[in-house]
């Protein structure tokens, strides 16, 4: 019912920046929590950041102070600004959306590769 389209991944040098976008479409997507998980090779998928429709944010300890999640509710789009990138940030980043209206459902984007390397 919800389609998530990610963009903005790519290659950045250590200390550089990238901005990920995730556009949501579907019924009543403005009520959804939005965020990103990431998965590095041979690693468990982990939460990066989430944001509620009201703007409350949660960050993984590993990205606090470096990443900023935001959303434009009128555009049904979430953004992840990634600054001071480190090689260990290299992973596939998956946009995530959780419906808060019943029935509660989780949705996932197709994933976008972020590579931090010189």
Secondary structure as a PSIPRED ss2 file (coil, helix, strand):
# PSIPRED VFORMAT (PSIPRED V4.0)

   1 X C   1.000  0.000  0.000
   2 X C   1.000  0.000  0.000
   3 X E   0.000  0.000  1.000
   4 X E   0.000  0.000  1.000
   5 X E   0.000  0.000  1.000
   6 X E   0.000  0.000  1.000
   7 X E   0.000  0.000  1.000
   8 X C   1.000  0.000  0.000
   9 X C   1.000  0.000  0.000
  10 X E   0.000  0.000  1.000
  11 X E   0.000  0.000  1.000
  12 X E   0.000  0.000  1.000
  13 X C   1.000  0.000  0.000
  14 X C   1.000  0.000  0.000
  15 X C   1.000  0.000  0.000
  16 X C   1.000  0.000  0.000
  17 X C   1.000  0.000  0.000
  18 X E   0.000  0.000  1.000
  19 X E   0.000  0.000  1.000
  20 X E   0.000  0.000  1.000
  21 X E   0.000  0.000  1.000
  22 X E   0.000  0.000  1.000
  23 X E   0.000  0.000  1.000
  24 X E   0.000  0.000  1.000
  25 X E   0.000  0.000  1.000
  26 X C   1.000  0.000  0.000
  27 X C   1.000  0.000  0.000
  28 X C   1.000  0.000  0.000
  29 X H   0.000  1.000  0.000
  30 X H   0.000  1.000  0.000
  31 X H   0.000  1.000  0.000
  32 X C   1.000  0.000  0.000
  33 X E   0.000  0.000  1.000
  34 X E   0.000  0.000  1.000
  35 X E   0.000  0.000  1.000
  36 X E   0.000  0.000  1.000
  37 X E   0.000  0.000  1.000
  38 X E   0.000  0.000  1.000
  39 X E   0.000  0.000  1.000
  40 X C   1.000  0.000  0.000
  41 X C   1.000  0.000  0.000
  42 X C   1.000  0.000  0.000
  43 X C   1.000  0.000  0.000
  44 X C   1.000  0.000  0.000
  45 X C   1.000  0.000  0.000
  46 X E   0.000  0.000  1.000
  47 X E   0.000  0.000  1.000
  48 X E   0.000  0.000  1.000
  49 X E   0.000  0.000  1.000
  50 X E   0.000  0.000  1.000
  51 X E   0.000  0.000  1.000
  52 X C   1.000  0.000  0.000
  53 X C   1.000  0.000  0.000
  54 X C   1.000  0.000  0.000
  55 X C   1.000  0.000  0.000
  56 X C   1.000  0.000  0.000
  57 X E   0.000  0.000  1.000
  58 X E   0.000  0.000  1.000
  59 X E   0.000  0.000  1.000
  60 X C   1.000  0.000  0.000
  61 X C   1.000  0.000  0.000
  62 X C   1.000  0.000  0.000
  63 X C   1.000  0.000  0.000
  64 X C   1.000  0.000  0.000
  65 X C   1.000  0.000  0.000
  66 X C   1.000  0.000  0.000
  67 X E   0.000  0.000  1.000
  68 X E   0.000  0.000  1.000
  69 X E   0.000  0.000  1.000
  70 X E   0.000  0.000  1.000
  71 X E   0.000  0.000  1.000
  72 X E   0.000  0.000  1.000
  73 X H   0.000  1.000  0.000
  74 X H   0.000  1.000  0.000
  75 X H   0.000  1.000  0.000
  76 X C   1.000  0.000  0.000
  77 X E   0.000  0.000  1.000
  78 X E   0.000  0.000  1.000
  79 X E   0.000  0.000  1.000
  80 X E   0.000  0.000  1.000
  81 X E   0.000  0.000  1.000
  82 X E   0.000  0.000  1.000
  83 X C   1.000  0.000  0.000
  84 X C   1.000  0.000  0.000
  85 X C   1.000  0.000  0.000
  86 X C   1.000  0.000  0.000
  87 X H   0.000  1.000  0.000
  88 X H   0.000  1.000  0.000
  89 X H   0.000  1.000  0.000
  90 X C   1.000  0.000  0.000
  91 X E   0.000  0.000  1.000
  92 X E   0.000  0.000  1.000
  93 X E   0.000  0.000  1.000
  94 X E   0.000  0.000  1.000
  95 X E   0.000  0.000  1.000
  96 X E   0.000  0.000  1.000
  97 X E   0.000  0.000  1.000
  98 X E   0.000  0.000  1.000
  99 X C   1.000  0.000  0.000
 100 X C   1.000  0.000  0.000
 101 X C   1.000  0.000  0.000
 102 X C   1.000  0.000  0.000
 103 X C   1.000  0.000  0.000
 104 X C   1.000  0.000  0.000
 105 X C   1.000  0.000  0.000
 106 X E   0.000  0.000  1.000
 107 X E   0.000  0.000  1.000
 108 X E   0.000  0.000  1.000
 109 X C   1.000  0.000  0.000
 110 X C   1.000  0.000  0.000
 111 X C   1.000  0.000  0.000
 112 X E   0.000  0.000  1.000
 113 X E   0.000  0.000  1.000
 114 X E   0.000  0.000  1.000
 115 X E   0.000  0.000  1.000
 116 X E   0.000  0.000  1.000
 117 X C   1.000  0.000  0.000
 118 X C   1.000  0.000  0.000
